[in-house]
Amino acid sequence: MTTTISEVGLLAIQAHHYGLERRKAKSKLDAAYKTWREETSTFHHIERDGAEWAAMMRSTKTEYLALDDAKRLERNAQARLARAINKGVKV
């Protein structure tokens, strides 16, 4: 079964959209990390799995989960696009 060029185009647009959403989610997480650091006056390197790390992760959990979800949606969109292309494109 082949895929039409318009179907591939739509999947490409969706993949691009989810890529943009992932980048937005990453920016929001970075901003949340920065805000937490400013609010707690924590400007030094934070060791992973330490008390400060755990506090930061608790504080930014919503943004972290949003990024995780955005990455999943992007991966799925990329996979749908790849599968459609691999089926063969009917021009």
Contacts in CASP RR format, 6 or more apart in sequence:
PFRMAT RR
TARGET T0000
AUTHOR 0000-0000-0000
METHOD contacts of the structure
MODEL  1
MTTTISEVGLLAIQAHHYGLERRKAKSKLDAAYKTWREETSTFHHIERDG
AEWAAMMRSTKTEYLALDDAKRLERNAQARLARAINKGVKV
1 87 0 8 1.000
2 87 0 8 1.000
2 88 0 8 1.000
2 89 0 8 1.000
2 90 0 8 1.000
3 84 0 8 1.000
3 85 0 8 1.000
3 87 0 8 1.000
3 88 0 8 1.000
3 89 0 8 1.000
3 90 0 8 1.000
4 89 0 8 1.000
4 90 0 8 1.000
5 89 0 8 1.000
5 90 0 8 1.000
5 91 0 8 1.000
7 84 0 8 1.000
8 81 0 8 1.000
8 84 0 8 1.000
8 85 0 8 1.000
8 89 0 8 1.000
11 77 0 8 1.000
11 80 0 8 1.000
11 81 0 8 1.000
11 84 0 8 1.000
12 81 0 8 1.000
14 77 0 8 1.000
14 80 0 8 1.000
14 81 0 8 1.000
15 74 0 8 1.000
15 77 0 8 1.000
15 78 0 8 1.000
15 80 0 8 1.000
15 81 0 8 1.000
17 77 0 8 1.000
18 70 0 8 1.000
18 73 0 8 1.000
18 74 0 8 1.000
18 76 0 8 1.000
18 77 0 8 1.000
18 78 0 8 1.000
19 70 0 8 1.000
19 74 0 8 1.000
19 77 0 8 1.000
21 70 0 8 1.000
21 73 0 8 1.000
21 74 0 8 1.000
22 67 0 8 1.000
22 70 0 8 1.000
22 71 0 8 1.000
22 73 0 8 1.000
22 74 0 8 1.000
24 70 0 8 1.000
25 63 0 8 1.000
25 66 0 8 1.000
25 67 0 8 1.000
25 69 0 8 1.000
25 70 0 8 1.000
25 71 0 8 1.000
26 67 0 8 1.000
26 70 0 8 1.000
28 63 0 8 1.000
28 66 0 8 1.000
28 67 0 8 1.000
29 60 0 8 1.000
29 63 0 8 1.000
29 64 0 8 1.000
29 66 0 8 1.000
29 67 0 8 1.000
31 63 0 8 1.000
32 59 0 8 1.000
32 60 0 8 1.000
32 62 0 8 1.000
32 63 0 8 1.000
33 56 0 8 1.000
33 60 0 8 1.000
36 42 0 8 1.000
36 55 0 8 1.000
36 56 0 8 1.000
36 59 0 8 1.000
36 60 0 8 1.000
37 43 0 8 1.000
37 56 0 8 1.000
40 52 0 8 1.000
40 55 0 8 1.000
42 52 0 8 1.000
42 56 0 8 1.000
46 52 0 8 1.000
46 53 0 8 1.000
46 56 0 8 1.000
47 53 0 8 1.000
57 64 0 8 1.000
END
